[in-house]
């Protein structure tokens, strides 16, 4: 019984040391990576410094380098949207703010709808009655 107990204890201790060492081996690089992202990539200067390396690695993963125009766009989006110094608006980062004026378009459409006075007797509400019976109040 003592030899069996010793055997199980030794096996348990060995497994614990292996698992603990594996966790420690994984936690150290991940902690360093998180610290690097938090301290260096939080500001535009960090993106300026590390972007060439990052885009080179992404191109290697992709199998082909990114064109220069796409690299510039990726860098702009990263600095505007992911850094603390950026404004966070992706429309501004992609330089499409002048072509996409969603607020003005929505306002114009709402004004057009308000100007159209549709009488209620011209609207067919029978579909709403059927929908109400089917979904809300089944017979």
QUIMO-V994262 format. One record per residue. N is the residue number from 1. RES is the residue in three letters. BURIAL is + if it has 9 or more other ideal C-beta (glycine too) atoms within 8 Angstrom, else -. Layout:
{{N;RES;BURIAL} {N;RES;BURIAL}}
//
This chain:
{{1;UNK;-} {2;UNK;-} {3;UNK;-} {4;UNK;-} {5;UNK;-} {6;UNK;-} {7;UNK;-} {8;UNK;-} {9;UNK;-} {10;UNK;-} {11;UNK;-} {12;UNK;-} {13;UNK;-} {14;UNK;-} {15;UNK;-} {16;UNK;-} {17;UNK;-} {18;UNK;-} {19;UNK;-} {20;UNK;-} {21;UNK;-} {22;UNK;-} {23;UNK;-} {24;UNK;-} {25;UNK;-} {26;UNK;-} {27;UNK;-} {28;UNK;-} {29;UNK;-} {30;UNK;-} {31;UNK;-} {32;UNK;-} {33;UNK;-} {34;UNK;-} {35;UNK;-} {36;UNK;+} {37;UNK;+} {38;UNK;-} {39;UNK;-} {40;UNK;+} {41;UNK;+} {42;UNK;+} {43;UNK;+} {44;UNK;+} {45;UNK;-} {46;UNK;+} {47;UNK;+} {48;UNK;-} {49;UNK;-} {50;UNK;+} {51;UNK;+} {52;UNK;-} {53;UNK;-} {54;UNK;-} {55;UNK;+} {56;UNK;+} {57;UNK;-} {58;UNK;+} {59;UNK;+} {60;UNK;-} {61;UNK;-} {62;UNK;-} {63;UNK;-} {64;UNK;-} {65;UNK;-} {66;UNK;+} {67;UNK;-} {68;UNK;-} {69;UNK;-} {70;UNK;-} {71;UNK;+} {72;UNK;-} {73;UNK;+} {74;UNK;+} {75;UNK;+} {76;UNK;+} {77;UNK;+} {78;UNK;+} {79;UNK;+} {80;UNK;+} {81;UNK;+} {82;UNK;+} {83;UNK;+} {84;UNK;-} {85;UNK;-} {86;UNK;+} {87;UNK;-} {88;UNK;-} {89;UNK;+} {90;UNK;+} {91;UNK;-} {92;UNK;+} {93;UNK;+} {94;UNK;+} {95;UNK;-} {96;UNK;-} {97;UNK;+} {98;UNK;-} {99;UNK;-} {100;UNK;-} {101;UNK;-} {102;UNK;-} {103;UNK;-} {104;UNK;-} {105;UNK;-} {106;UNK;-} {107;UNK;-} {108;UNK;-} {109;UNK;-} {110;UNK;-} {111;UNK;-} {112;UNK;-} {113;UNK;-} {114;UNK;-} {115;UNK;-} {116;UNK;-} {117;UNK;-} {118;UNK;-} {119;UNK;-} {120;UNK;-} {121;UNK;-} {122;UNK;-} {123;UNK;-} {124;UNK;-} {125;UNK;-} {126;UNK;-} {127;UNK;-} {128;UNK;-} {129;UNK;-} {130;UNK;-} {131;UNK;-} {132;UNK;+} {133;UNK;+} {134;UNK;-} {135;UNK;-} {136;UNK;-} {137;UNK;-} {138;UNK;-} {139;UNK;-}}
//
